[in-house]
Amino acid sequence: MGIIYVILGFIELLLGFRFVFLLLGANPESAIVGGVYAWSGIFTAPFAGIFGQAVTTAPGVGVVTQSVFDWTTLIALAIYGMIGAVVIGASSHWWRRPTGY
């Protein structure tokens, strides 16, 4: 059952980083940010297009940062969290040791 926690934790962490990077307008050309976007795109693809995205552009000195409130990632976080809770609950019920030994 520990492997379920590890997989779910990895997916949730990846999606959390994606949401924060998009919200803060992180540079997708950065290796870390680009990697997070590439890996997490697999998990957000089924939920793409459910809601629009709120985009804010904040011009700075020579830099334009685009902040995106990504509803797709939030929905993916919630759905994968619920699926994980159901799988963990069901697996703990199935793999419970019988009492009376």
C-alpha positions in Angstrom: 0.0 0.0 0.0 3.0 2.3 0.4 3.6 2.4 -3.3 0.1 3.9 -3.8 1.1 6.8 -1.4 4.4 7.3 -3.3 2.7 7.4 -6.7 -0.1 9.7 -5.5 2.3 11.9 -3.7 4.5 12.3 -6.8 1.5 13.2 -9.0 0.1 15.7 -6.4 3.5 17.3 -5.9 4.1 17.6 -9.6 0.7 19.2 -10.1 1.2 21.5 -7.2 4.5 22.8 -8.7 2.8 23.2 -12.0 0.0 25.3 -10.5 2.5 27.5 -8.5 4.8 28.0 -11.5 1.9 29.0 -13.8 0.5 31.3 -11.1 3.8 33.1 -10.6 4.5 33.2 -14.3 7.7 31.1 -14.2 9.8 31.0 -17.3 9.0 27.8 -19.3 12.4 28.0 -20.9 14.0 27.1 -17.6 14.9 23.4 -17.5 13.1 22.7 -14.2 10.0 24.6 -15.1 9.9 23.1 -18.6 10.3 19.6 -17.1 7.5 20.1 -14.6 5.2 21.3 -17.4 6.1 18.4 -19.6 5.7 15.7 -16.9 2.5 17.2 -15.5 0.9 17.8 -18.8 0.2 14.1 -19.0 -1.9 14.3 -15.9 -3.7 17.5 -16.7 -4.6 16.6 -20.3 -7.9 14.7 -19.5 -9.2 17.9 -17.8 -8.1 20.5 -20.3 -10.8 22.8 -21.5 -13.3 22.3 -18.7 -12.9 25.9 -17.6 -11.1 28.9 -19.1 -8.0 30.3 -17.6 -7.7 33.7 -16.0 -4.5 35.4 -17.3 -2.9 38.5 -15.9 0.0 40.2 -17.6 2.2 42.3 -15.4 4.8 44.4 -17.3 8.1 45.1 -15.5 11.4 46.7 -16.4 12.3 44.8 -19.6 10.3 41.7 -18.5 6.7 40.7 -19.0 5.4 38.1 -16.6 2.2 36.3 -17.5 0.4 34.9 -14.5 -2.2 32.1 -15.1 -4.7 30.8 -12.7 -4.9 27.3 -14.1 -8.3 25.7 -13.3 -7.3 22.6 -15.2 -4.5 21.8 -12.7 -6.7 22.5 -9.7 -9.3 20.1 -11.0 -6.7 17.5 -11.7 -5.3 17.9 -8.1 -8.8 17.4 -6.7 -9.8 14.4 -8.9 -6.5 12.6 -8.5 -6.7 13.2 -4.7 -10.2 11.7 -4.6 -9.2 8.7 -6.8 -6.2 8.1 -4.5 -8.4 8.3 -1.4 -10.8 5.7 -2.9 -8.0 3.4 -4.0 -6.3 3.7 -0.6 -9.5 3.1 1.3 -10.5 0.1 -0.9 -7.0 -1.4 -0.8 -6.8 -1.1 3.0 -10.2 -2.9 3.2 -9.1 -5.7 0.8 -5.7 -6.2 2.3 -6.8 -6.1 6.0 -5.5 -9.0 8.0 -8.3 -11.2 9.4 -8.8 -10.9 13.1 -8.8 -13.9 15.4 -5.3 -15.2 14.8 
